[in-house]
Amino acid sequence: ASQIHSQTMASGPPDQPPHSTDDPLPDLPFLIRTSSFWLGDGASSHPISAHLGAAISVVATVLGIGAGVMFAASWKLGYVSTREMLYDVVIPGFAGTAVGIVGILLIRAGVRWFEDHEMGGVHSFGRKALFATVASLLFVISCLYRALNIADEGAAMCRSEPTHFNAPVAGRFVATIGEVALVIQVSLYIDETAHRLHAARGLWSNVFSRATSVSFSTMGPVLVAETLSWSGVLSGNSKFYCAEYVLWMIIAFTWAWDSAELLHKSIRLGDQAMHALILIGSVGLFMFNAFFEIPHFFKYQRDDTPAARVPGLWECIQEKDSPLWLKRLPFFFCYFIGCSWSSVAVAYRFALGLKRAAAAARREPQKSKSK
C-alpha cells in the first residue's frame, strides 16, 4: 500500500493532465506569453524565445503606433511626404506581413487537422478552423493586392501607371473574393463561438436559416452588396456604391449584435478581448460608412471632360497628385491595415481554439483509462 501511495503521489491525480510544453511559464508577464503567436507553440515556455517574442511584440506595437502617427500627419496636416510613404511602403508592408502570418497559421492549422485525422479524432471545429484560416488568407491577399495597386473604382482613377492589374474590373474581382471571404471567416467564428458559449444568434438569423441552408445571416447581404458594387463598376453610377455601403452597415450591425451577446457570455479574458474587438470594429464599420463613405459618394461625380472619360473597364486614369488620394486615405488605411490585421486576430483566435480542442481530445482517452 505504501508503494502504491508513493507512486500515486509522484504521478499526481489520475484525472489531471500532465503539464504541456505549449503552456507559457506561469511567472512570466502577458507580453512574454505573446511569443507563441510569433514563434509557434511552446515558444513561451523557453526564456530565450519568450523574450524574443516579447521584443517582436514591442517592435510591432511601435510600428503600428508610428503608422497611426503618419496617417494623422498625412490626413489632418496634409504632409505629402508621409502620405507618399504610407501609400508606397507602410500600407503594403503591413498588408504583406499579415499575409505571411496568416500563411503560417494556415500551415499550423493544416498540420493539426492532419494529425487529428490520422488519430481518428477529426471534429467539426478543426474543419471550421481550417476553412476560416483559408478565408482569412484570401482576404489578406486581396488587401495586399489592392495595396500594391491603389485605385479608386468609382472614379476609375489609379496612382501608378495604368495596367490590367489596377483596372476597375481587376480590383473589383479581387475585392469581391476578399470581402466574401472575410464575411465567411467572421461568420464561422461567431457561429462556432455562439455554439460553444450557448449564446443566441442575432435578430434575423433564424429566419435566414429557414429560408436557406446557410446559418450565416450575413451571407445574403454581402452577396447583394457585391452585386451592387459590380453594378457601379459596369455602369459608372456611384449611387450603386451608396447602396452597397448601406448593406455593409447592415452586416456591421449584425456583427455588433452577435459580438455583444458573445461578450456578455464570455468568461475567459481572451474571449472577452476578441469579442470586444469585433464589437468595436463593427461599430466603427457602421459609423465609417454612415458618416464618411456614403457622403463621399453622394458628393463625388466624374468629370465630363474628354480627359476624364475612361475608354474601357480594363483601363484607369493615372492621377498620382489628385486630391482624391488624400480624401480616400482613411479608407485605404483602415481597410488594408486595420481590417487585414483584425482578420489575423480572428484567425489566431480560431487557431487557439483548435489547439485547445485537440488537447482536450487527447486527454479524453487518458481520463477514461485512469477511471
Secondary structure, DSSP 8 states (H G I E B T S, - for coil): -HHHHHHHHHH--TTS----TTS--TTS-TTGGGHHHHH-TTGGGSHHHHHHHHHHHHHHHHHHHHHHHHHHHHHTS--HHHHHHIIIIIHHHHHHHHHHHHHHHHHHHHHHHHHHHHHT---HHHHHHHHHHHHHHHHHHHHHHHHHS-EETTTTEESS---SSSSHHHHHHHHHHHHHHHHHHHHHHHHHHHHHHT----TTHHHHHHHSS---TTHHHHHHHHHHHHHHHHH--THHHHHHHHHHHHHHHHHHHHHHHHHHH--SHHHHHHHHHHHHHHHHHHHHIIIIIHHHHHH-----SGGG--S-TT--EE-TT-THHHHTHHHHHIIIIIIHHHHHHHHHHHHHHHHHHHHHHHHHHHHHHH-
